C-alpha cells in the first residue's frame, strides 16, 4: 500500500469529509512458529533476508499470519495494565499534553474508496495508559486562527488498539483517521485552507514526528468485562470501527489471563464500498477462527441493495436481523454505536419501527436499555 503522504486523494461530491473532532465529542511475543520462503519467525522476531523484502505492513501481516496458523493467542505485557479497577482518565490535559512520537502512518483503504483513511501508530512509551473504548486528544501544531497566539483546540479520536497497542507491549496506541478534505461545490476543486487541520496533520505525519496527546478520556464505550460470556453487538460507520477493533483484538487475538472471552461479538460495519472496508483481514480472520463467537456483517452502500432496492446502510442490516437482535437485547446483550452522528436517526427510526411491529414501545425499551447500561453511543 502507498504511504499516506504519497497516496492520491479521491474527489468527492459533498463539501467536507473526514474525522476531525472537536472537544465534546515492535515486537510480537508468543511461541508460534511460522516460516515463509524469504523470511522466518524465530523466538518472537521476524527475520527478513533483506530490508527491501520487508513490506510496510510487516507487523500486521505477521500478526495475522501467526493467528491464522494457530489458535494460540499473542502474549501481552506488562500485565500490570490489568491491575486497576478504574480506567485512567485525563492523565494529560490540554495545558500540559504528553509529547509522543509517530511510529507509522499507513493508508488502509483501496484506490476506489471515496477519501483516504489512515492507521496511525503512536509511541507513548507506556506513559499514557488507556483502556479499550477510550479516546486520545490530539493538539495539532500551529496557531489557533480564532485565538492568535494560542494553540489549536484538542481533537478527540477513538483509540483503535487495545491497552497493549499493536506491538503488544503497552507502549503504543493506534488511531484510525479519515483525512478531512474540503471541495468547493461549484468548482469541484480542493480548497486546502478549509481542510481539517488535525486529520491532515496526522495523515501527513512521518515516523519520528512528535505529537501532542491529551487524555485518555471517555467511559461510555468501555468494554464491560464482568461477564466474559456476554453478547456485544457493535454497530459502526467508517472510522467509528476504531474502538471495536480494540475490543476484538482483546477478545480474539491477545492472551489476557484475566479475560477469556467466551460470549458472542457481532460487528456491523457500514462503509461505501469494498475498498473502504477497514481492518477487514483481521475481522475475517476472527470469523474463520471463532465462528461460534464472532459474527461480521457489512453494509456497502454503493455496492449492495436493501430489501426495497435502495442503498444498503447499517440500519438496513439491523432491520434484516432485527428479531435476533431484539432477543439478544432482551437477554442482556450490550449494543454499541460509533461513527458520524448522522448514523443515529436512521438507526433509531429502524429500531422504533421494529419495536412497534413487535408490539413494544421503543421509548420504554430504550429507557430500560440505558437503565441497564446496555446502550453505548459515541458519535461525532
Secondary structure, DSSP 8 states (H G I E B T S, - for coil): --BTTTS-----SSSEES---BTT----B-----B-SSEEEETTEEEES-GGG--TTHHHHHHHHHHHH-S--EE-S-GGGG--SS----SBBTTB-EEEEEEEEEE-S-TTSSS-EEEEEEE-TTSS---TT-EEEEE-SSB-TTSTTSB---EEEEB-S-TTTTTTSSSEEEEEEE--EEB-TTT--B-GGGS-HHHHHHHH--TT-EEEEEEEE-STT----S-TT-EEEEEEEGGGGHHHHHHHIIIIIEE-TT----SEEEEEEEESSGGG-SSHHHHHHHHHH-TTTEEEEEEETTT-B-TTSSB--HHHHHHHTHHHHHHHHHTT-EEEEEE-TTHHHHHHHHHHHHHHHTT--HHHHHHHHHHTT-EEEEE-
